[in-house]
């Protein structure tokens, strides 16, 4: 198989190599991508990106973003992509707590943009915690 995956954040190219398959957290549900997939561009929500390479499954916690799929390439542009070893549970929990506290003090009707931002922070950090804790519970 020759499916090329690139995962890019604003800071760096996180991953670029040939993989067997890719699973993405699409806005409308999980997407499974194999070689010769129909071309598409889709939004991504915070969650888990998985890919298989040489029989090994690799998991990344990603933030929101977009994916472009062609018949032999998947490009993921996301604000965040971390492997399990890179996730700091205490920092993720603290970020969730701060965002939840900030949400309590907002007028949801007048501060819709800030509410959406804080909800995104919570979702991104929850995705990190789910990945980190999967094998430790």
C-alpha positions, -999 to +999 in steps of 0.1 A: +000+000+000+011+035-007-009+059+014+011+089+025+001+107+057+013+142+068+003+157+101+011+194+104+007+219+132+015+256+132+048+247+149+061+218+129+055+188+107+046+161+133+046+131+110+052+124+073+055+088+060+037+060+042+010+042+063-015+014+058-046+033+069-057+064+088-086+071+111-096+107+117-121+124+142-143+141+116-168+167+126-196+142+115-179+111+130-149+089+125-134+086+090-115+056+079-091+062+050-074+036+028-054+040-004-076+051-033-101+068-011-123+094-028-110+129-027-124+151+001-117+180+024-133+178+058-132+195+092-117+177+122-128+180+158-106+173+188-101+136+192-079+107+183-061+102+150-049+067+145-027+052+117-012+018+111+023+014+099+042-019+097+014-036+116+017-012+146-011+012+155+000+047+165-024+071+183-022+109+184-045+133+203-053+161+179-071+194+182-095+209+156-084+213+120-089+201+085-079+170+065-074+169+027-077+134+013-066+123-022-063+088-036-028+083-022-023+111+004-039+124+036-028+159+049-039+168+084-037+204+094-044+208+131-037+232+159-022+204+181-010+168+177+005+149+206+015+113+212+008+096+246+043+103+259+040+140+252+008+145+271+011+160+306-020+150+325-017+177+352-015+204+325-044+191+306-065+188+338-056+223+348-065+237+314-099+220+315-105+234+350-095+270+340-117+268+309-147+255+329-143+283+355-141+309+328-172+295+312-191+300+344-184+337+344-194+344+308-227+355+294-232+328+268-254+350+246-230+380+245-197+361+245-204+334+219-169+335+204-152+332+238-176+304+248-167+285+216-130+290+222-133+277+258-154+247+247-126+239+222-100+241+249-120+216+270-125+192+240-088+193+230-076+186+265-102+159+271-090+141+239-055+142+253-066+128+287-086+100+270-055+090+250-031+092+280-054+072+303-066+045+278-039+020+288-036+031+324-071+026+338 
